[in-house]
Amino acid sequence: MPDLLAQALALPGLGWLVLAAFAAGLVRGFSGFGTALIFLPIAAQVIDPVWAITVLIVMDVAGPAPAIPRALKDGHPKDLMRLLGGTALALPFGLAALFAIDPEVFKLVVSAVSLVMLALLMTGLRYHGVVTPRLVWATGGGAGFLGGAAGIPGPPVILLYMASTHPARVIRANITAFLFFYDIMMLIGFLFAGRLLGLPVMLGVLAMVPNLAGNLIGGALFNPRHEALYRWAAYLIIAISSLSGLYATIS
């Protein structure tokens, strides 16, 4: 354990990982989403992509944990269970793609997905049909595959909830709870795949502290009256992270 800690502390670029973990937690705290969209484009420039996802899912279990009891109370349990059911079915296929993908391709995919998601959010594109239970299951499946393959499960779920008639408080709660339980599924998947390696797990533990601090600060800052301000702040941070990842990959 001391050797792993020494290796983690000596890692070149550790400061960027810590900064990305804090920024991702801050945005997650006041918006309910954005952790992977912010963290992965930066982390994949510093460490192996699979390691980056390991760090993400380890740190992300602790960061949002204080908000989960309230999220479960405020959320819509039937929708949440459908999303998680679809995710559980599709996640193994996404993980198989992740473990087979070239690291450079991974970096491009993560940055591209983040930018596409940002564009969809900013343009206000909406699904105008009926949000049926079958559609929620399918959305969970899409989130599971995308989350397994690229570590970004949020876009399908967020885009679905843009069309939902649920109040903002319920939507934020369901997204928060869904992403937390997705991380639990990913940890189990990585464990069975033999991918929970010592050094990236230690990096994830180190990233827990700044990520948790960011979540707590972001949660304390959240005020429904200023929701638009938080949303645009999240957009800006996601854009900076995604563009930096894209630039580093193609340059």
Salt bridges, closest charged atoms under 4 A:
ASP60 OD2 - ARG28 NH1 3.08
ASP74 OD2 - ARG70 NE 3.32
ASP74 OD1 - ARG169 NH1 3.56
ASP79 OD1 - HIS76 ND1 3.95
ASP79 OD1 - ARG82 NH1 3.40
ASP79 OD2 - HIS166 NE2 3.13
GLU104 OE2 - LYS107 NZ 3.38
